[in-house]
Amino acid sequence: MTNRPIAILAAIILSILMLLYVLEFSVFSRMLEVKGLVLISMLVGAVLAAVGVWLNRARFMPWGEYFPSAVFILIFALLFAPLFGSLLNRGFGKDETASFEFVSETAYFASGYGILKGEKLSPTGWRLQVREGSVERRIKYKSQAYFPLTKPGEMIYLPIRSGIFGARIVKLR
């Protein structure tokens, strides 16, 4: 049997995983505890991949010949673990409302090729800066300005999704 169907299937799966990762970037920009989720996901992914390679070590013998394959499995697990961690965190979470102290909401403009002469500028998105206790948090979203009349220091309530791993996602889009 040829390896061509397996290679085609692997390419399709990799393409789907990359698409899911790109779509998940907007969630990462609205996640409050993103650093912890990414680090823990990578640690768990590395441990699971290492255990999987160890349990199937007979398939990787002679070790010198199959070492690159084992390293590829470990790197693949490290790279895609945050995606799976975020999907699981969000998928099994619950919706809540949390209060934050408003700091600012500013529009931002993004253009891949610069501004053309005579082009009418409109905001690409907004950056919301809030304070929770002594920690300042920044959240990016694209649809509209949600707090145009709010003054710094006022308390605002944001819809969030508390994930099962403790990472919270602000549900503004």
N, C-alpha and C positions, 0 to 999 in steps of 0.2 A: 504494500500500500504506500502511496506517495504521501509526502508531507504537505502537499499543496492545500488540501481542504483545511488542515489544521492551521496552516499559516494564514489563510484567508479568515478563518474564524477568529484567530488571535488578533488580527488587524482590526476586525470589526469590533471586537470586545474592547480593545485599546482605544479605538475612536470613540466609542460610547462612553468609556470612563473619562476621557479627556473632555468630552462635551459636558458631562455631569460636573466635572471640576470647574469648568468655565462658568456654568450656571450657578455654582455654589459660591463663587467669589462675591456676589452681591450679598449673600447671607453672611459671609465672613466679615464684610465691612459693617454689618449691623450687629455683630455678635459682641457682647460685653466682655466675656472672659475667653476670648479667642486664643490667646497665647497658651493658657493652661490646657484647653481642649486639644490644640495642635500638638503640644509636647507630650501629653499623656497618650494621645492616639498613636503618635509615632513610636513611643516606647512599647505600647501594647502590640502594635503591628510588628515591630522588630522582634519582640519576644515570641509571638506566635509563629513568625516565619522561621526563627532560629529553632524553635521546638519542632516545627514541621520538617525542616531539613534534617535535624538530628534523628527524628523518628524514622525517616526514610533514608538514612545515611547509606544503607546498602545499595540504593539506586545510584548514589553518587561515587561509587568506587570504580576505578581507582580515583582517589581524591584529587590528585594532580590534574587529571584530565577533565573532571567535572566541577572543579572549583569555580570557574567563571559562571556556571549555571547557578550554583548556590549563592554566589554574590549577587547575581541578577535578581534572584528571588528576594533576597533581603532588601536590596535597594528598591525594588518594585513595591514591597510591603511598606517601606518607610515613606515613599512618595504618595501612595494612595491611602494610607491609614487616616490622615486628616479628613479626607472626603467621606470615608465610611463612618468615622467618628461623628462628623457633623450631621450626616443623614440620620444616624441612629439617635443622636441627641435630640434633633428636631422632631423626628418621627414619633417618638414616644413621650414627648413633653406635654405640658399643659399650659393653657392660656391664662394669663394673669394681667394685672395692672400694677405698675410700680410708680412711686413718686420720686422725682428728681428735682434738684435746684437748677433752674434755667440759667445758662451763662450766655450763649449766643446762638444765632442761626444765621449763617452766611451763605450766599449763593456762590457757586463756582462755575467757571467756564472751562471747557476742555475742547480743544480742537486739534486733530491729528496733524493738520497741515498749516496751522496758523490762521489768522483772520484775514479774509479777503477784503479789499477796498470796497466800501459801500455795503458790506454785509451787516444785516441787522443782528445784534447780539441778543441772545436769550440764554438764561441760565441752563447749564447742563444738569445741574443738581444742587443739593443743599447739604451743608455740613452743620449738624446740630451738636453743640457742645453743652454738656450737662455735668452737674456735680452730684455725686452720690457719697455722702459723708465727706471725706477728705480727698476722694479720688475723682479726677476729672475724666470724663469719657467723651469720645467723639464718635458720631454716628453719621454715615453718609446715606442719602437716599435721593431719588431722582424725580418723583412725581410732582411735588408741589411744596411750597413753604407752609409748614403747619403752624408756626408760631410767629407770625409777622408783627403782632401787637404786644407780645409778651416782653416784659422788662426783665433785665438781669436780676437775679435773686428771688424771683417768683417761683413757686412750686408748680411743676407741671406733672401730669400723669401720662405715662406712655404705655401702650399695649405691648406686652412682652410674651414670649413663649419660653417658659422655664424648661430646659431640657433635662433628660434623665442623668446626664453627666455633670450637671451644675452650670453649664454655659447657658446664658440667657440671650435671646435674640429679640431685638426691637422690631416690631411688626410694621413699622412705617416703610413704605416702598417709594 
